[in-house]
Amino acid sequence: MTGFDAVLLSYDEPMANFLHSRLQRTVGGTVKRLHGVQGMRRAYRLCAELVDREQFLLADGDFAIDTDFDVAAVEPLDEGVSMRVWRAVNPVNGLTYGYGGLKLIRRSALREMGEAVDVLAALPGRIEFARDTAGITRFNQSPFHAWKAGFRECAMLSRGSEYGMADDEARQRIQAWTTSRNGEFAAYAAAGAQEGVAFAGEAARDSQRFDHLNDPAWLWKRFTSAHGDQAVAG
């Protein structure tokens, strides 16, 4: 059993129950669950109220942890570090980086979180990116979920990474997303990425409009308007 509490944060991911069980087996103890909370910032802040320790592991509802990941070897965060992010394999475009990865995070940092579209980029203190890979981000569980992942990520990358990523690296990631061709629903991830780039071109300077990226109802309406009922049915 790890020395940290653990939480899986889910909203509507089809595989969330299975991935929660997988995380519990790998961690070797109880993984708490927060599900279906409206408002991404509110959901992350509520995670801080579920745990009993200052530092805890946090996984998204579509994160499939590698069962060989050595949770017991995880080192606590250094002073001044708010969060550590392990890399995750992207199933549609071959990238491996922090998107959708496992996190070790301070509950005090979540309580003091500021405002950013990429919500966790607004934590106080430093963010640390681990070189190790902790699992796979299984966002491609339906046409909508694949589209949403590409749309949100590439809109944010196009506007300018809130984590301070270099422009060349952001462009390379956008290129990979927009040409996604592996795994289930890759074409929807690619379409979402392309549409996200276009959206950033329209809305990047309008913070209220750009924050629609965190509104599930708005994203669903945008997806169905562009791709129709056939896409929703898979």
VENFEN-V369416 format. One record per pair of residues at least 24 apart in sequence whose C-alpha atoms are under 10 Angstrom apart, sorted by the first residue. I is the first residue (numbers start at 1). J is the second residue. D is the distance in whole Angstrom. If there is no record, write none. Layout:
I & J & D
I & J & D
This chain:
1 & 25 & 10
1 & 26 & 9
1 & 27 & 6
1 & 28 & 5
1 & 29 & 6
1 & 30 & 9
1 & 71 & 8
1 & 72 & 7
2 & 26 & 10
2 & 27 & 6
2 & 28 & 7
2 & 29 & 8
2 & 56 & 10
2 & 57 & 10
2 & 70 & 9
2 & 71 & 6
2 & 72 & 5
2 & 73 & 8
2 & 74 & 8
3 & 27 & 10
3 & 53 & 9
3 & 55 & 9
3 & 56 & 9
3 & 57 & 10
3 & 71 & 9
3 & 72 & 7
3 & 73 & 10
3 & 74 & 9
3 & 75 & 9
3 & 76 & 9
4 & 51 & 9
4 & 52 & 9
4 & 53 & 7
4 & 54 & 9
4 & 55 & 6
4 & 56 & 5
4 & 57 & 7
4 & 71 & 9
4 & 72 & 9
4 & 74 & 9
4 & 75 & 10
4 & 76 & 9
4 & 104 & 9
5 & 29 & 9
5 & 30 & 8
5 & 31 & 7
5 & 32 & 8
5 & 50 & 9
5 & 51 & 6
5 & 52 & 7
5 & 53 & 7
5 & 54 & 9
5 & 55 & 7
5 & 56 & 5
5 & 57 & 6
5 & 58 & 9
5 & 104 & 10
6 & 30 & 8
6 & 31 & 5
6 & 32 & 6
6 & 33 & 9
6 & 47 & 10
6 & 50 & 9
6 & 51 & 8
6 & 53 & 10
6 & 55 & 9
6 & 56 & 5
6 & 57 & 4
6 & 58 & 6
6 & 59 & 8
6 & 103 & 10
6 & 104 & 9
6 & 105 & 10
7 & 31 & 5
7 & 32 & 5
7 & 33 & 6
7 & 34 & 7
7 & 47 & 7
7 & 48 & 9
7 & 50 & 8
7 & 51 & 8
7 & 56 & 8
7 & 57 & 6
7 & 58 & 5
7 & 59 & 6
7 & 60 & 9
7 & 61 & 10
7 & 103 & 10
8 & 32 & 6
8 & 33 & 5
8 & 34 & 6
8 & 35 & 8
8 & 47 & 9
8 & 57 & 8
8 & 58 & 6
8 & 59 & 5
8 & 60 & 6
8 & 61 & 6
8 & 62 & 9
8 & 63 & 9
8 & 102 & 10
9 & 33 & 6
9 & 34 & 5
9 & 35 & 6
9 & 36 & 9
9 & 37 & 9
9 & 43 & 8
9 & 44 & 8
9 & 46 & 10
9 & 47 & 8
9 & 58 & 7
9 & 59 & 6
9 & 60 & 5
9 & 61 & 5
9 & 62 & 9
9 & 63 & 10
10 & 34 & 6
10 & 35 & 5
10 & 36 & 6
10 & 37 & 8
10 & 43 & 9
10 & 59 & 9
10 & 60 & 6
10 & 61 & 4
10 & 62 & 8
10 & 63 & 10
11 & 35 & 5
11 & 36 & 4
11 & 37 & 7
11 & 38 & 8
11 & 39 & 10
11 & 40 & 9
11 & 43 & 9
11 & 60 & 9
11 & 61 & 7
11 & 62 & 9
11 & 216 & 9
12 & 36 & 7
12 & 37 & 10
12 & 61 & 8
12 & 62 & 9
12 & 145 & 9
12 & 216 & 10
13 & 60 & 9
13 & 61 & 6
13 & 62 & 6
13 & 63 & 10
13 & 138 & 9
13 & 139 & 8
13 & 140 & 10
13 & 141 & 7
13 & 142 & 9
13 & 145 & 8
14 & 61 & 9
14 & 62 & 8
14 & 139 & 10
14 & 140 & 10
14 & 141 & 7
14 & 142 & 8
14 & 145 & 9
15 & 61 & 8
15 & 62 & 7
15 & 63 & 9
15 & 64 & 9
15 & 138 & 9
15 & 139 & 9
15 & 141 & 7
16 & 60 & 9
16 & 61 & 5
16 & 62 & 6
16 & 63 & 8
16 & 64 & 9
16 & 138 & 10
17 & 61 & 8
17 & 62 & 10
18 & 61 & 10
18 & 62 & 10
18 & 64 & 9
19 & 59 & 10
19 & 60 & 9
19 & 61 & 7
19 & 62 & 7
19 & 63 & 7
19 & 64 & 6
19 & 65 & 8
19 & 138 & 9
20 & 59 & 9
20 & 60 & 9
20 & 61 & 7
20 & 62 & 9
20 & 63 & 9
20 & 64 & 9
20 & 65 & 10
22 & 63 & 10
22 & 64 & 7
22 & 65 & 7
22 & 66 & 9
22 & 67 & 8
23 & 59 & 9
23 & 63 & 9
23 & 64 & 7
23 & 65 & 6
23 & 66 & 9
23 & 67 & 8
24 & 65 & 10
25 & 65 & 10
25 & 67 & 8
26 & 65 & 8
26 & 66 & 8
26 & 67 & 6
26 & 68 & 8
26 & 69 & 8
26 & 70 & 8
26 & 71 & 8
26 & 72 & 10
27 & 57 & 10
27 & 65 & 9
27 & 67 & 9
27 & 69 & 9
27 & 70 & 9
27 & 71 & 6
27 & 72 & 8
28 & 71 & 9
28 & 72 & 9
31 & 57 & 9
31 & 58 & 9
31 & 59 & 10
32 & 58 & 10
33 & 58 & 10
33 & 59 & 10
33 & 61 & 9
34 & 60 & 10
34 & 61 & 9
35 & 61 & 9
38 & 214 & 10
38 & 215 & 8
38 & 216 & 8
38 & 217 & 10
39 & 214 & 7
39 & 215 & 7
39 & 216 & 9
40 & 117 & 10
40 & 118 & 10
40 & 119 & 7
40 & 120 & 10
40 & 214 & 6
40 & 215 & 8
40 & 216 & 9
41 & 110 & 9
41 & 113 & 8
41 & 114 & 9
41 & 115 & 9
41 & 116 & 9
41 & 117 & 9
41 & 118 & 10
41 & 119 & 6
41 & 120 & 8
41 & 214 & 9
42 & 110 & 10
42 & 111 & 10
44 & 107 & 9
44 & 110 & 7
44 & 111 & 9
44 & 113 & 9
44 & 119 & 8
44 & 120 & 8
45 & 107 & 8
45 & 108 & 9
45 & 109 & 9
45 & 110 & 5
45 & 111 & 6
45 & 112 & 9
45 & 113 & 8
46 & 107 & 9
46 & 110 & 9
46 & 111 & 9
47 & 107 & 8
47 & 110 & 8
47 & 111 & 10
48 & 105 & 9
48 & 106 & 8
48 & 107 & 5
48 & 108 & 7
48 & 109 & 9
48 & 110 & 6
48 & 111 & 7
49 & 107 & 8
49 & 108 & 10
49 & 110 & 10
49 & 111 & 9
50 & 107 & 9
51 & 107 & 8
52 & 107 & 9
53 & 106 & 9
53 & 107 & 8
53 & 108 & 10
54 & 105 & 8
54 & 106 & 5
54 & 107 & 5
54 & 108 & 7
54 & 109 & 9
55 & 82 & 9
55 & 83 & 9
55 & 104 & 7
55 & 105 & 5
55 & 106 & 5
55 & 107 & 6
55 & 108 & 9
55 & 109 & 10
56 & 83 & 10
56 & 103 & 8
56 & 104 & 6
56 & 105 & 6
56 & 106 & 7
56 & 107 & 7
57 & 83 & 10
57 & 84 & 9
57 & 85 & 10
57 & 102 & 7
57 & 103 & 6
57 & 104 & 4
57 & 105 & 6
57 & 106 & 9
58 & 83 & 10
58 & 85 & 10
58 & 101 & 9
58 & 102 & 6
58 & 103 & 5
58 & 104 & 6
58 & 105 & 7
58 & 106 & 10
59 & 100 & 8
59 & 101 & 7
59 & 102 & 5
59 & 103 & 6
59 & 104 & 9
59 & 137 & 10
60 & 100 & 7
60 & 101 & 8
60 & 102 & 8
60 & 103 & 9
60 & 137 & 8
60 & 138 & 10
60 & 139 & 10
61 & 100 & 9
61 & 137 & 9
61 & 138 & 9
61 & 139 & 9
62 & 100 & 8
62 & 101 & 10
62 & 136 & 9
62 & 137 & 6
62 & 138 & 5
62 & 139 & 6
62 & 140 & 9
62 & 141 & 8
62 & 145 & 10
63 & 88 & 8
63 & 89 & 10
63 & 100 & 7
63 & 101 & 7
63 & 102 & 7
63 & 134 & 9
63 & 135 & 7
63 & 136 & 6
63 & 137 & 5
63 & 138 & 6
63 & 139 & 8
64 & 88 & 9
64 & 89 & 10
64 & 100 & 10
64 & 101 & 9
64 & 102 & 9
64 & 134 & 9
64 & 135 & 6
64 & 136 & 5
64 & 137 & 6
64 & 138 & 7
64 & 139 & 10
65 & 101 & 9
65 & 102 & 8
65 & 133 & 9
65 & 134 & 6
65 & 135 & 4
65 & 136 & 6
65 & 137 & 8
65 & 138 & 10
66 & 133 & 8
66 & 134 & 6
66 & 135 & 4
66 & 136 & 7
67 & 134 & 9
67 & 135 & 8
68 & 134 & 9
68 & 135 & 9
69 & 132 & 9
69 & 133 & 8
69 & 134 & 6
69 & 135 & 8
70 & 134 & 9
71 & 134 & 9
74 & 104 & 9
75 & 104 & 9
76 & 104 & 8
76 & 105 & 9
76 & 106 & 10
77 & 104 & 8
77 & 105 & 8
77 & 106 & 8
77 & 127 & 10
77 & 128 & 9
78 & 126 & 10
78 & 128 & 10
79 & 125 & 9
79 & 126 & 9
80 & 124 & 9
80 & 125 & 5
80 & 126 & 6
80 & 127 & 9
81 & 105 & 9
81 & 106 & 8
81 & 109 & 9
81 & 123 & 10
81 & 124 & 8
81 & 125 & 6
81 & 126 & 5
81 & 127 & 6
81 & 128 & 7
82 & 106 & 6
82 & 107 & 9
82 & 108 & 9
82 & 109 & 6
82 & 110 & 9
82 & 120 & 10
82 & 123 & 7
82 & 124 & 7
82 & 125 & 5
82 & 126 & 6
82 & 127 & 6
82 & 128 & 8
83 & 107 & 10
83 & 109 & 8
83 & 110 & 10
83 & 120 & 9
83 & 121 & 10
83 & 123 & 8
83 & 124 & 9
83 & 125 & 8
83 & 126 & 7
83 & 127 & 5
83 & 128 & 6
83 & 129 & 8
84 & 126 & 9
84 & 127 & 6
84 & 128 & 5
84 & 129 & 6
84 & 130 & 7
85 & 127 & 8
85 & 128 & 6
85 & 129 & 5
85 & 130 & 6
85 & 131 & 9
85 & 132 & 9
85 & 133 & 9
85 & 134 & 9
86 & 128 & 9
86 & 129 & 6
86 & 130 & 5
86 & 131 & 7
86 & 132 & 6
86 & 133 & 6
86 & 134 & 6
86 & 135 & 9
87 & 129 & 8
87 & 130 & 7
87 & 131 & 7
87 & 132 & 6
87 & 133 & 4
87 & 134 & 6
87 & 135 & 7
87 & 136 & 8
87 & 137 & 9
88 & 132 & 9
88 & 133 & 6
88 & 134 & 6
88 & 135 & 5
88 & 136 & 5
88 & 137 & 6
88 & 138 & 9
89 & 133 & 7
89 & 134 & 8
89 & 135 & 6
89 & 136 & 5
89 & 137 & 6
89 & 138 & 9
90 & 135 & 9
90 & 136 & 6
90 & 137 & 6
90 & 138 & 8
90 & 139 & 9
90 & 140 & 9
90 & 177 & 10
90 & 180 & 10
90 & 182 & 10
90 & 183 & 10
91 & 136 & 7
91 & 137 & 7
91 & 138 & 7
91 & 139 & 8
91 & 140 & 8
91 & 180 & 9
91 & 181 & 9
91 & 182 & 7
91 & 183 & 6
91 & 184 & 8
91 & 185 & 10
91 & 186 & 8
92 & 137 & 10
92 & 138 & 9
92 & 139 & 9
92 & 140 & 8
92 & 146 & 9
92 & 176 & 9
92 & 177 & 8
92 & 179 & 9
92 & 180 & 5
92 & 181 & 6
92 & 182 & 4
92 & 183 & 5
92 & 184 & 7
92 & 185 & 8
92 & 186 & 5
92 & 187 & 9
92 & 188 & 10
92 & 189 & 8
92 & 190 & 9
93 & 173 & 9
93 & 175 & 10
93 & 176 & 6
93 & 177 & 6
93 & 178 & 9
93 & 179 & 7
93 & 180 & 5
93 & 181 & 6
93 & 182 & 6
93 & 183 & 8
93 & 186 & 8
93 & 189 & 9
93 & 190 & 9
94 & 176 & 8
94 & 177 & 9
94 & 180 & 8
94 & 181 & 9
94 & 182 & 8
94 & 183 & 10
95 & 172 & 10
95 & 173 & 8
95 & 176 & 7
95 & 177 & 9
95 & 180 & 10
96 & 131 & 10
96 & 132 & 10
96 & 133 & 8
96 & 135 & 10
96 & 136 & 9
96 & 137 & 10
96 & 173 & 10
97 & 129 & 9
97 & 130 & 9
97 & 131 & 9
97 & 132 & 9
97 & 133 & 8
97 & 173 & 10
98 & 129 & 7
98 & 130 & 8
98 & 131 & 9
98 & 132 & 10
98 & 133 & 9
98 & 134 & 10
98 & 137 & 10
99 & 136 & 10
99 & 137 & 8
99 & 149 & 10
99 & 153 & 8
100 & 135 & 9
100 & 136 & 8
100 & 137 & 5
100 & 138 & 8
100 & 139 & 8
100 & 149 & 10
101 & 129 & 10
101 & 130 & 10
101 & 133 & 8
101 & 134 & 7
101 & 135 & 7
101 & 136 & 8
101 & 137 & 7
102 & 130 & 10
102 & 133 & 9
102 & 134 & 6
102 & 135 & 8
102 & 136 & 9
102 & 137 & 9
103 & 128 & 10
103 & 129 & 9
103 & 130 & 10
103 & 134 & 10
104 & 128 & 10
116 & 162 & 8
116 & 207 & 10
116 & 211 & 9
117 & 152 & 10
117 & 156 & 8
117 & 162 & 8
117 & 207 & 9
117 & 208 & 10
117 & 210 & 8
117 & 211 & 6
117 & 212 & 9
117 & 213 & 7
117 & 214 & 7
118 & 152 & 9
118 & 153 & 9
118 & 156 & 7
118 & 161 & 9
118 & 162 & 7
118 & 163 & 9
118 & 211 & 9
118 & 213 & 9
118 & 214 & 9
119 & 162 & 9
119 & 214 & 9
120 & 162 & 9
120 & 163 & 9
121 & 161 & 9
121 & 162 & 6
121 & 163 & 6
121 & 164 & 9
122 & 162 & 8
122 & 163 & 9
126 & 163 & 10
127 & 163 & 8
138 & 184 & 10
139 & 184 & 10
139 & 185 & 10
139 & 189 & 9
140 & 183 & 8
140 & 184 & 6
140 & 185 & 6
140 & 186 & 7
140 & 188 & 9
140 & 189 & 8
141 & 184 & 7
141 & 185 & 8
141 & 234 & 10
142 & 184 & 8
142 & 185 & 7
142 & 186 & 10
142 & 188 & 9
142 & 231 & 9
142 & 232 & 8
142 & 233 & 9
142 & 234 & 7
143 & 184 & 9
143 & 185 & 6
143 & 186 & 8
143 & 187 & 9
143 & 188 & 6
143 & 189 & 8
143 & 192 & 10
143 & 223 & 9
143 & 227 & 9
143 & 230 & 10
143 & 231 & 6
143 & 232 & 7
143 & 233 & 8
143 & 234 & 6
144 & 185 & 9
144 & 188 & 7
144 & 189 & 9
144 & 192 & 9
144 & 219 & 9
144 & 220 & 8
144 & 223 & 7
144 & 224 & 8
144 & 227 & 9
144 & 231 & 8
144 & 232 & 7
144 & 233 & 10
144 & 234 & 9
145 & 185 & 9
145 & 188 & 9
145 & 189 & 8
145 & 192 & 10
145 & 220 & 9
145 & 223 & 10
146 & 184 & 9
146 & 185 & 6
146 & 186 & 7
146 & 187 & 8
146 & 188 & 6
146 & 189 & 5
146 & 190 & 8
146 & 191 & 9
146 & 192 & 8
146 & 193 & 10
147 & 185 & 8
147 & 186 & 8
147 & 187 & 8
147 & 188 & 5
147 & 189 & 4
147 & 190 & 7
147 & 191 & 7
147 & 192 & 4
147 & 193 & 7
147 & 194 & 10
147 & 195 & 9
147 & 196 & 9
147 & 219 & 9
147 & 220 & 10
147 & 223 & 7
147 & 227 & 10
148 & 188 & 9
148 & 189 & 7
148 & 191 & 10
148 & 192 & 6
148 & 193 & 8
148 & 196 & 9
148 & 213 & 9
148 & 216 & 9
148 & 219 & 7
148 & 220 & 8
148 & 222 & 10
148 & 223 & 8
149 & 177 & 10
149 & 188 & 9
149 & 189 & 7
149 & 190 & 10
149 & 192 & 7
149 & 193 & 8
149 & 196 & 10
150 & 174 & 9
150 & 177 & 7
150 & 178 & 8
150 & 180 & 9
150 & 186 & 9
150 & 188 & 8
150 & 189 & 5
150 & 190 & 6
150 & 191 & 7
150 & 192 & 5
150 & 193 & 4
150 & 194 & 8
150 & 195 & 8
150 & 196 & 7
150 & 197 & 9
151 & 177 & 9
151 & 178 & 10
151 & 188 & 9
151 & 189 & 7
151 & 190 & 8
151 & 191 & 8
151 & 192 & 4
151 & 193 & 5
151 & 194 & 7
151 & 195 & 6
151 & 196 & 4
151 & 197 & 8
151 & 198 & 9
151 & 199 & 8
151 & 200 & 10
151 & 213 & 8
151 & 219 & 9
151 & 223 & 10
152 & 192 & 8
152 & 193 & 8
152 & 195 & 9
152 & 196 & 6
152 & 197 & 9
152 & 199 & 10
152 & 200 & 10
152 & 210 & 10
152 & 212 & 10
152 & 213 & 6
152 & 214 & 8
152 & 219 & 9
153 & 177 & 9
153 & 192 & 9
153 & 193 & 7
153 & 196 & 8
153 & 197 & 9
153 & 213 & 9
154 & 178 & 8
154 & 190 & 10
154 & 192 & 8
154 & 193 & 5
154 & 194 & 8
154 & 195 & 8
154 & 196 & 5
154 & 197 & 6
154 & 198 & 9
154 & 199 & 9
154 & 200 & 8
155 & 192 & 9
155 & 193 & 7
155 & 194 & 9
155 & 195 & 8
155 & 196 & 4
155 & 197 & 5
155 & 198 & 8
155 & 199 & 6
155 & 200 & 5
155 & 201 & 8
155 & 203 & 9
155 & 204 & 8
155 & 210 & 9
155 & 213 & 8
156 & 196 & 8
156 & 197 & 8
156 & 199 & 10
156 & 200 & 7
156 & 204 & 9
156 & 210 & 9
156 & 213 & 9
157 & 193 & 10
157 & 196 & 9
157 & 197 & 8
157 & 200 & 9
158 & 193 & 10
158 & 196 & 8
158 & 197 & 6
158 & 198 & 9
158 & 199 & 9
158 & 200 & 6
158 & 201 & 8
158 & 204 & 9
159 & 196 & 10
159 & 197 & 8
159 & 199 & 10
159 & 200 & 6
159 & 201 & 8
159 & 203 & 9
159 & 204 & 6
159 & 205 & 9
159 & 210 & 10
160 & 200 & 10
160 & 204 & 9
185 & 231 & 10
185 & 234 & 9
188 & 223 & 10
188 & 227 & 9
188 & 231 & 9
191 & 226 & 10
191 & 227 & 10
192 & 223 & 8
192 & 226 & 10
195 & 223 & 10
195 & 226 & 10
